Each structure stands twice: as C-alpha cells, then as structure tokens.
C-alpha cells in the first residue's frame, strides 16, 4: 500500500496484541505518529488530564507523503540510529 491509499481508509492490517503504557503524574511519553495507538478507559477515581503537542518539520507540507513512507525522514538525529539498528539486526 502507498501512503495515499490511506485516503480510502485504513487497509486491513494484522496487529500484535496491544501493550498498555501506564504512566504516573508528570510522566512524558514521546511517540512517533506511526505508532498504532488508542485511548484506554480511565477506571481510576481521578480525572485524567493529557496535553498533546504535535511537532511538525518545517518542510512537512512539501514532503508529507514521502515522510509517511520514510518514518525517519524528518528526524535527522534518528536516521543514523535507525540505520545502525537495522544493520546490527
């Protein structure tokens, strides 16, 4: 599938079982936009607050489709780390 195929909805995808991330007050969770994610029900007695910041590369508008196929295109520091990790297998 190409990134543009998402305009027609999410294609059938086999996903592993989900893993819930549980944080504490004040924790910061950084997640790549391509990470499959969903919200979990708050069953605790306290209101849960969250703030979302969506960072965007200065050239994102001109390379948005390419960035969906190359997950680290807009993250120069991670490109080398990902390349080294892939090489070490």
Secondary structure, 3 states (H helix, E strand, C coil): CCHHHHHHCCCCCCCCCCCCCCCCCCCCCCCCCCCCCCCCCCCCCCCCCCCCCCCCCCCHHHHHHHHHHCCCCCCHHHHHHHHHHHHHC
